[in-house]
Each structure stands twice: as C-alpha cells, then as structure tokens.
Amino acid sequence: MITGVIEGFYGAPWSLADRKACIELLARFDANAYVWAGKSEPRHRDLWRDDFLPEELDGFAELARHRDGVRLIVGLTPGSDAVASEVVRKLRPAIASGAHGIALLFDDLPVLDAAERHRSLANEIEQTFACPVWLTPTHYAGLTGSPYLDELLNGLSSSVEVMWTGEHVVSDRIDADHARARTSACHGRAPLLWDNTPVNDALMSEALHLGPYSGRDPELRDVVSGVLVNPMMFARASMPTVASAMEWCRGGDAMVAWGSTIDELGWRRLAEATAFPDDPHWPGARPTREWWEEVAAADAVDIDEACLPWVNAVREGARLAVAALDLIERHDPDPQL
C-alpha cells in the first residue's frame, strides 16, 4: 500500500529542511512516499517547460536518499499543449538526480477533452523511465464516471496509479463504498487516495488544522491502492495530522498517535482551541476555568512563524474568557455554568 504525503497545496512551498523533516516522520511510521508537487513551485506548474534549477535537482537528490524506504516522487503539471518529448526532456534530470517516480498532475485545469493526451503522456513516461507513474486526472473527485475518465482509462497502462480525492475535493468523510464506486467508475482500477487533509488553502485559509486524522472508514484501507495526505503550507503544524494519518494507514490508533505527537510538541491546548465542534479533539462547549487559563498561557514553541496569528488570537480569546469568568464570579460566587 502506498502511504505518505503529497505536497500539493496552493501557497508558499515548504523548504528543503521542512521536506526532510517530513520524510523523517514518514519513516517513523513506516510510510513510503513523499511527492514534490507544490502548486506554487514555478517549475512544477506555471513554468513547467523550464528546466529545473541546479539547486532543485540537488534538493531532489537529498530527498531521494534521505531515508531508506521513503520514495521521492516528482510531480509535474504539463500544459494542455504538451508533447511527450518535452515532458521527457524536462523530467530526465529529476530521474537522474534520484527521483523514484513521476506524478503527472492534471487537476484544476480548464481543459476537459485532453484525456487522450494525458493517457499518452503517462504511458510514454512509464515506458521511457521504467519507474512508477501516478496520475491526477482532471476529473479527480466524485463517485461517477465521465467521458473523460473513460477515454483516459482506455489503454492506460495498468500499473499507472490514478488519484482521487473522495466524493468531494475536500471530503469530511470517505467510506469504503465511496472508493468502490470510484473503482467501478474507473473500470475496476482502485484509486490512490489524494486526501485533502490537513490542507488549509483556498476557502479554508482561515482555519488552522491541528487535529487527528478522522472520518475515514477503516475498510477504506482494503479498497484503495494507497493514501497520500495533502498538508498545510505550515509544515511543522501539519505533522500531528500526518503522524495520525500514517498510523491509521498501518492499522494503528490514529487518535493515540495524534495525542503523543501533539503532546510531544506541547500544542494540545492550541489544537483544542482551534478545533471545530465536530472534531474529535473538540474540548466541549463549556471548558473549565483551568482549561481557559492553560490556553491563555499556551506557548506554541517551534510552530511555524506564519501560525502565530492563530496562537495570539487563541491566547487573547482565552484571556477574555478568564476575565469574563472573573466578572461573573464576583457577582455570583457559585455560578451554575
């Protein structure tokens, strides 16, 4: 089973150090793949024809050998007019640098009649490099088929993995029956799940997702070819969810893995204070005074600097709550809260 992380979000890409730290975490949980595919990496998408920079190729080499068992998959989004020869030319240095496979990502593209070209490119890349090829189709979510999927799959190499995000682009719940429906729509080919969690790009940018991996049917592990989680652009803040997800992938307790990771980082109160009511780590509608005081004093050491606005807002909100409790107790020493 493929398990790991796909850095596929919109927003500032991770640093090389962040990527290496992620690979170290993946190795701890027996995961086996890291996919370089940040939407804002210029030579991944917008400037896909441009050669990778020497420092990018050096980075690929470092990532590819960083931890045994964790493969580096390099992603590319070729334009709608791409031909195989230029895609091969672009990717050859990445393979030479040590990349173990290629991901062709055709998600969020405006062209819906390009299935034949997508199929041809995937087959050509696999034949040329004799390496794993994973493909994100333009029709990457949902439970039903389409003319695009039919055309894409008709003649696509059986070893090419086809990715899928669930019933929706961001799916609160993914059941085994959802994956079975997608498998049927894809002519019997089980999907490789691109799981958009804990990502917080686009309309989710006001949320900080620090919670455990949840909402996934345990039977899902038996009906997909793998699970890749898409993190936030905040690399360190993504790690509790990544750890939880990778533990789930190997059949363990996602909540326990999350708890040990979040406590090791010292972020439990921050995670609880930024949770939503349906989240498994939600502290309840009426936390205790002690809880509010701990949140007000929370110090999220080592969290990404870009997360500090959330940290500061949580602390300030908790201070206001404590002040409100003080006011209530002065007027009613035994409030029934």
C-alpha positions as CSV (number, residue, x, y, z in Angstrom):
1,M,0.0,0.0,0.0
2,I,1.3,3.5,-0.9
3,T,1.3,5.8,2.1
4,G,2.8,9.2,2.6
5,V,2.5,12.9,1.9
6,I,1.8,14.9,-1.3
7,E,2.9,18.5,-1.0
8,G,0.2,19.6,-3.4
9,F,-1.3,22.7,-1.8
10,Y,-1.6,26.3,-3.1
11,G,0.7,28.6,-1.2
12,A,4.3,29.1,-0.2
13,P,6.2,25.8,-0.8
14,W,8.0,24.1,2.0
15,S,11.7,24.5,2.5
16,L,14.1,21.6,1.9
17,A,14.6,21.3,5.7
18,D,10.8,21.0,6.1
19,R,10.6,18.3,3.5
20,K,13.4,16.4,5.1
21,A,11.8,16.6,8.5
22,C,8.6,15.3,6.9
23,I,10.4,12.4,5.4
24,E,11.9,11.6,8.8
25,L,8.4,11.5,10.3
26,L,7.1,9.3,7.4
27,A,9.9,6.8,8.0
28,R,9.0,6.6,11.7
29,F,5.5,5.5,10.8
30,D,6.6,3.1,8.0
31,A,5.2,5.3,5.2
32,N,6.9,5.1,1.9
33,A,6.3,8.2,-0.3
34,Y,6.8,11.9,-0.4
35,V,5.5,13.7,-3.5
36,W,7.0,17.0,-4.6
37,A,4.1,18.8,-6.2
38,G,3.6,22.2,-4.6
39,K,1.3,24.3,-6.8
40,S,3.4,27.4,-6.3
41,E,6.7,25.7,-7.2
42,P,7.3,27.6,-10.5
43,R,8.8,24.8,-12.5
44,H,6.1,22.4,-11.3
45,R,3.2,24.1,-12.9
46,D,3.3,27.7,-14.3
47,L,6.8,27.4,-15.8
48,W,6.6,23.6,-16.3
49,R,8.7,23.7,-19.5
50,D,11.6,25.5,-17.8
51,D,14.5,23.3,-16.7
52,F,14.7,22.5,-13.0
53,L,17.3,24.7,-11.3
54,P,20.6,23.1,-10.2
55,E,19.5,23.7,-6.5
56,E,16.2,22.0,-7.2
57,L,18.0,19.0,-8.6
58,D,20.4,18.9,-5.7
59,G,17.3,19.0,-3.4
60,F,15.8,16.1,-5.2
61,A,19.0,14.1,-4.7
62,E,18.9,14.9,-0.9
63,L,15.3,14.0,-0.5
64,A,15.6,10.8,-2.6
65,R,18.3,9.4,-0.3
66,H,17.2,11.0,3.0
67,R,15.5,7.9,4.5
68,D,15.6,4.4,3.1
69,G,12.1,3.2,2.2
70,V,10.6,6.7,1.6
71,R,10.5,7.3,-2.1
72,L,10.7,10.7,-3.8
73,I,8.0,11.2,-6.4
74,V,8.5,14.4,-8.5
75,G,5.3,16.0,-9.8
76,L,4.7,18.0,-12.9
77,T,1.7,19.7,-14.5
78,P,2.3,19.8,-18.2
79,G,0.2,22.3,-20.2
80,S,-2.6,21.3,-22.4
81,D,-0.4,21.5,-25.5
82,A,2.5,19.4,-24.0
83,V,4.1,16.7,-26.1
84,A,5.8,13.7,-24.7
85,S,9.3,14.6,-25.9
86,E,9.4,17.9,-24.0
87,V,7.9,16.3,-20.9
88,V,10.6,13.5,-21.0
89,R,13.3,16.1,-21.5
90,K,12.1,18.1,-18.5
91,L,11.9,15.1,-16.2
92,R,15.0,13.3,-17.2
93,P,17.3,15.3,-14.9
94,A,14.9,14.7,-11.9
95,I,15.2,10.9,-12.5
96,A,18.9,11.2,-12.9
97,S,19.0,13.0,-9.5
98,G,17.4,10.1,-7.8
99,A,13.7,10.6,-8.1
100,H,12.0,7.2,-7.7
101,G,8.9,8.0,-9.7
102,I,6.8,10.7,-11.5
103,A,3.4,12.2,-10.8
104,L,1.6,13.8,-13.6
105,L,-1.0,16.2,-12.2
106,F,-3.8,17.3,-14.4
107,D,-6.0,18.6,-11.6
108,D,-7.6,22.1,-11.7
109,L,-7.1,22.5,-15.5
110,P,-9.7,24.1,-17.7
111,V,-9.4,21.5,-20.5
112,L,-11.8,18.5,-20.2
113,D,-11.2,17.0,-23.6
114,A,-7.5,16.2,-23.0
115,A,-7.9,12.6,-21.8
116,E,-6.2,11.0,-24.8
117,R,-3.1,13.3,-24.3
118,H,-3.0,12.6,-20.6
119,R,-3.1,8.9,-21.2
120,S,-0.4,9.1,-23.9
121,L,1.9,11.1,-21.7
122,A,1.6,8.8,-18.7
123,N,2.3,5.7,-20.9
124,E,5.3,7.4,-22.5
125,I,6.8,8.5,-19.2
126,E,6.4,5.0,-17.8
127,Q,7.9,3.4,-20.8
128,T,10.8,5.8,-21.0
129,F,11.9,5.8,-17.4
130,A,10.6,2.4,-16.3
131,C,9.5,3.9,-13.0
132,P,6.2,4.3,-11.1
133,V,3.9,6.9,-12.7
134,W,1.0,8.4,-10.7
135,L,-1.6,10.5,-12.4
136,T,-4.2,13.0,-11.1
137,P,-6.9,13.2,-13.7
138,T,-8.8,16.4,-14.4
139,H,-11.9,14.6,-13.1
140,Y,-10.4,13.7,-9.8
141,A,-13.4,13.8,-7.4
142,G,-16.8,12.2,-7.2
143,L,-18.3,8.7,-7.4
144,T,-19.4,8.5,-11.0
145,G,-17.7,8.1,-14.3
146,S,-17.4,10.5,-17.2
147,P,-16.4,10.5,-20.9
148,Y,-13.1,12.0,-19.8
149,L,-12.4,9.1,-17.4
150,D,-13.5,6.5,-20.0
151,E,-11.1,8.0,-22.6
152,L,-8.3,8.3,-20.1
153,L,-8.5,4.7,-18.9
154,N,-9.0,3.1,-22.3
155,G,-5.4,2.0,-22.9
156,L,-3.8,3.5,-19.9
157,S,-1.0,1.2,-18.5
158,S,-2.5,-1.0,-15.7
159,S,0.4,0.0,-13.4
160,V,-0.2,3.7,-13.6
161,E,-1.9,4.9,-10.3
162,V,-4.9,7.2,-10.8
163,M,-5.5,9.6,-7.9
164,W,-8.8,10.6,-6.4
165,T,-9.8,13.0,-3.6
166,G,-13.1,11.3,-2.5
167,E,-16.7,12.2,-3.1
168,H,-15.7,15.8,-2.9
169,V,-12.5,17.8,-3.4
170,V,-12.3,18.1,0.4
171,S,-14.1,15.2,1.9
172,D,-15.1,15.2,5.6
173,R,-15.8,11.5,5.4
174,I,-14.6,8.9,3.0
175,D,-16.2,5.4,3.1
176,A,-15.1,2.2,1.6
177,D,-18.3,2.3,-0.5
178,H,-17.1,5.6,-2.0
179,A,-13.9,4.0,-3.1
180,R,-15.7,1.0,-4.5
181,A,-17.9,3.4,-6.6
182,R,-14.9,5.2,-7.9
183,T,-13.2,1.9,-8.7
184,S,-16.3,0.9,-10.7
185,A,-16.2,4.3,-12.5
186,C,-12.6,3.7,-13.3
187,H,-13.1,0.3,-15.0
188,G,-12.0,-1.7,-11.9
189,R,-8.9,0.3,-11.1
190,A,-8.7,1.0,-7.4
191,P,-7.9,4.7,-6.6
192,L,-4.9,6.1,-5.0
193,L,-6.4,8.5,-2.4
194,W,-5.2,12.1,-2.5
195,D,-6.7,13.0,0.9
196,N,-7.0,16.8,1.2
197,T,-6.3,17.0,4.9
198,P,-4.9,18.9,6.8
199,V,-4.5,21.3,3.9
200,N,-6.0,24.8,4.5
201,D,-5.6,26.6,1.2
202,A,-8.3,28.4,-0.8
203,L,-11.5,28.8,1.1
204,M,-10.0,27.0,4.2
205,S,-7.3,29.6,4.7
206,E,-8.8,31.0,7.9
207,A,-8.6,27.6,9.6
208,L,-5.6,26.0,11.4
209,H,-5.9,22.3,11.2
210,L,-4.0,20.7,14.1
211,G,-6.3,17.7,14.8
212,P,-6.1,14.0,14.3
213,Y,-6.9,12.1,11.1
214,S,-10.6,11.2,11.2
215,G,-13.7,10.5,9.2
216,R,-12.1,7.6,7.3
217,D,-13.7,4.2,7.2
218,P,-11.2,1.5,8.4
219,E,-12.3,-0.7,5.5
220,L,-11.0,2.0,3.1
221,R,-7.5,0.6,3.6
222,D,-8.6,-2.5,1.8
223,V,-10.1,-0.9,-1.3
224,V,-7.7,1.8,-2.3
225,S,-4.1,1.4,-3.6
226,G,-2.8,3.9,-1.1
227,V,-3.3,7.1,0.9
228,L,-1.4,10.4,0.4
229,V,-2.4,13.3,2.7
230,N,-2.0,16.9,1.4
231,P,-0.7,19.1,4.2
232,M,-0.9,22.8,5.1
233,M,1.8,25.1,3.8
234,F,2.7,25.3,7.5
235,A,5.0,22.2,7.5
236,R,5.6,21.8,11.3
237,A,2.0,22.4,12.1
238,S,0.9,19.7,9.7
239,M,3.0,17.0,11.4
240,P,0.4,15.9,14.1
241,T,-2.2,15.2,11.5
242,V,0.4,13.5,9.2
243,A,1.6,11.3,12.1
244,S,-2.0,10.4,12.9
245,A,-2.8,9.6,9.3
246,M,0.2,7.4,8.8
247,E,-0.6,5.4,12.0
248,W,-4.1,4.9,10.7
249,C,-2.7,3.7,7.4
250,R,-0.7,0.9,9.1
251,G,-3.8,-0.1,11.1
252,G,-3.0,1.6,14.3
253,D,-4.9,4.1,16.5
254,A,-4.9,7.5,14.8
255,M,-6.0,9.3,18.0
256,V,-3.3,7.8,20.1
257,A,-0.6,8.7,17.5
258,W,-2.0,12.2,17.3
259,G,-2.1,12.6,21.1
260,S,1.5,11.5,21.6
261,T,2.7,13.8,18.8
262,I,0.7,16.8,19.9
263,D,1.9,16.4,23.5
264,E,5.5,15.9,22.4
265,L,5.2,19.3,20.7
266,G,3.3,20.9,23.5
267,W,0.4,22.1,21.3
268,R,-2.6,20.2,22.8
269,R,-4.4,23.3,24.1
270,L,-3.7,25.2,20.9
271,A,-5.1,22.3,18.9
272,E,-8.2,22.1,21.1
273,A,-8.8,25.9,21.0
274,T,-8.7,25.9,17.1
275,A,-11.0,22.8,16.8
276,F,-14.5,22.8,15.3
277,P,-17.4,21.3,17.2
278,D,-17.5,18.1,15.1
279,D,-13.7,17.4,15.6
280,P,-12.7,14.5,17.8
281,H,-10.4,16.8,19.8
282,W,-13.1,19.5,20.4
283,P,-12.9,20.4,24.1
284,G,-16.7,20.9,24.5
285,A,-18.9,23.9,24.6
286,R,-18.1,24.8,28.2
287,P,-14.4,24.2,29.0
288,T,-13.3,24.6,32.6
289,R,-11.6,27.7,34.0
290,E,-8.4,25.7,34.3
291,W,-8.6,24.9,30.5
292,W,-9.0,28.6,29.6
293,E,-6.1,29.5,31.9
294,E,-3.9,26.9,30.2
295,V,-4.9,28.2,26.8
296,A,-4.2,31.8,27.8
297,A,-0.7,30.7,28.9
298,A,-0.1,28.4,25.9
299,D,3.3,28.7,24.3
300,A,3.4,27.0,20.9
301,V,7.2,26.5,20.8
302,D,8.6,25.6,17.4
303,I,5.4,26.2,15.5
304,D,5.7,27.8,12.0
305,E,6.0,31.6,12.3
306,A,3.1,32.0,9.9
307,C,0.9,30.3,12.6
308,L,1.5,32.9,15.2
309,P,-1.6,35.0,14.3
310,W,-3.7,31.9,15.4
311,V,-1.6,31.5,18.5
312,N,-2.1,35.1,19.5
313,A,-5.8,35.1,18.8
314,V,-6.3,31.9,20.8
315,R,-4.4,33.4,23.8
316,E,-6.3,36.7,23.6
317,G,-9.7,34.9,23.4
318,A,-8.8,32.7,26.4
319,R,-7.7,35.8,28.4
320,L,-11.1,37.4,27.6
321,A,-12.9,34.2,28.7
322,V,-11.0,34.2,32.0
323,A,-11.8,37.8,32.6
324,A,-15.4,37.1,31.9
325,L,-15.4,34.3,34.4
326,D,-13.8,36.6,37.0
327,L,-16.6,39.1,36.4
328,I,-19.3,36.5,36.7
329,E,-17.8,35.1,39.9
330,R,-17.6,38.5,41.6
331,H,-21.3,38.9,41.1
332,D,-22.2,35.3,41.8
333,P,-19.7,33.3,43.8
334,D,-21.3,30.0,42.9
335,P,-22.3,30.4,39.2
336,Q,-24.1,27.4,37.5
337,L,-22.1,27.4,34.3
